[in-house]
Amino acid sequence: MTSHLRLPLAAAAALAATTAAAAPQSAAVDIDAHFTSRGVASVLGPIGKLVGAPSGSYNDSQTTKSASESVPAAEAYPTPTAFANGQMLSSHVTASFGVDTRSSEADTGLTTANVSLNLNPPPPTGQVPQPWLSLTVSQASADASFSQLFVGATSRNYATGSAKFGGFTAFGQFLGSTRVSYSGSPPPNTVVYSSPTVTITLNRQLQTGIISCSPDPCTFTPTSIDVAAVDVELNKADFRGAKVSGHILLGDNKAR
């Protein structure tokens, strides 16, 4: 999916000039999620977040050896809860200037990570019920890169991204009897599950930029890119009577 920012030509030219003068910036986060239910918002993470400086060059990295978090996703009892855990999660951001170029990049690596939606505490039956949703990734990575090449008073912009998986699985009551499995390098915006309430996309890529239609033909110039290894969108999913919306992101990277 590509997001196009539609502007009049004069405004587009002004924004292009501003973007050309701006310093590169990138951000990476290993696990991040947010939910809304009955007008109440909750946030899980961000885990392993790393943001580059808004000016100058940088090359920063960090590793989270182990992480475990949980957050209520809706108001009820037992409480619909989002759980996340991961081992050896890495984040890396870099940016640089050249004589006639600038570039920024962000990448993430997840050795193992799991996000699940379940009840907390579980009902007093002696058994933990099947989760409403369980996501597991192993040996997963994703990256986003943005660069500008300045040619006289103009610039050429480039935005690229990729993701790959040693393994990915998804199952749970939200998916009915479907169990999703994937390994390898999916093309951009590969939808592996879709229903009116749940969409799971691998190598989700979003670009923002400028559309210019004078002179014809219309052209799109990217100004940033956002790449997530996994993006789960919830749209009023029924979590034991509570309607939950939001996004779960694994390996999310931004560059501009």
Summary of the structure (lengths in Angstrom):
residues: 256
radius of gyration: 20.0
end to end distance: 17.3
largest distance: 71.1
contacts: 890
relative contact order: 0.20
helix: 6%
strand: 68%
